[in-house]
């Protein structure tokens, strides 16, 4: 890759980052004016220097979907926001797994046994005969 190509790529990436920051600043400012400064998940309140820990979460995960009424936004603290996106990643990771556990086989275990069979009767005080 030539030096000119490298410079062009850095310029494009820099412009993309600047554009994203400008867009975020716009909807963040709007969301902070529209909503109380409280995390929508954990309920923590924010003010002063700690306000920077409150982020705007896009409910549909589309950062370009910014309706003027704020219906696609919710304010989340940085911890809840990270958790929200982590849950999606975990769900995506498990999406390729087996859908029916009854078809999973293992040479060491028989998954057809129910370890809780008869538990209801034991809790009611009925002993097996």
N, C-alpha and C positions, 0 to 999 in steps of 0.2 A: 504494500500500500504506500502510495507516495505521500509526501509531507502535505501537499495541497489537499489530497483526499482526507487525510487525518484532520486537517484544519477545518474542512467543510463539515465533517461528521461532528466535531466538537461544537461548531457553531450551531448546527441543527439541534443537537441535544440541549445546548444552552438555551436556545429559543423555546424549545418545548418545555423545559423546566420553568422558564420565566412565564410562559403562557399559563402553565398549570398553577403557578403561585398567584398570578393575577386573578385567574378564575376562582381559585379557592378563597382569596381575600374577599372577593365580591360576595359569594354566597355565605361565607362565614360571617361577614359583617351583617348581612341581612338576617341570618339565623339568630345571631346574638341580640338583634333588636326585636325579633319576633317572639322568642321563647325565653322562659325564665332560665337563669344560669344554674341549672340543676341537671345532673346526669340522668338520662331517661331510664337507666337500668338500676344503678345502685342508689340513686337519690342524693348523692353528695352535692352540696352547694359550692359554688365557686365565685370568687370575686378577687379584685386586685391582681397581684402578680400570678396567682394560681389560675386565673382565667385562661391562661395559655394551655392549661391541661384539659380544657373542655374542647372537644372536637365536633365537627359536623359529620354525622354518618348518613350516607345515602341509603335509604331503606331498600331500594332496588339494585344497589351496588353500581349504578350508572352515574358517574360523576358529571356527565353532560346533561342529566335530567334534573334541572333546577327550576321547577315551577315557582312563579312569584308568590304563591300562597304558602310555600314551604312544606307542602304535603309529602315530599319525598325525603325530608330531612328529620333527623332527631339529634339532639345534643347528647353526646356520650363522653365520659371522661376517657383519657387515653387508655386506661386499663380495660374498661368495658368495651371500648372500640376495638382494641386488639383482640379481646376475647371473642367478640362478634365475628370478626374475620377468621379467627382461628377455627371456630366451630364449622364454618363453611369449608375450610380446607380439610378438616378431619372427615366431614361428611363426604366430600369428594373422594378422599382416599379410600373410604370404605365402600363407595358406590360400586367398585369393581369386584367386591367380594361376593361370596356365595349368598344367594337370596334365601335359600331354604336350608336351614341348619340340619334338618333331618336327613339330608343327603350327604352330609360330611361324614367321612369315614376315617378312622384311625386304627392302626393295628393294635395300639395300646389300650384304647378305650372304646366302650360301647355306648354311644350317645343316645341309644334308644331307652336306656334306663332312666327313670325319673327319681332323683335322690329325695324328692319331697313327697313321694307317693305315701299315703297314709298319714302325713303330717297333720292334716285336719282332724283325723280321729284321735291322734295322740294329744293334740291340744284340747280336745273336748274331754279327755280323761278316759277314752276307750283304749284299752290295751289290745294288741293283736292276739289272736287265739292260736 
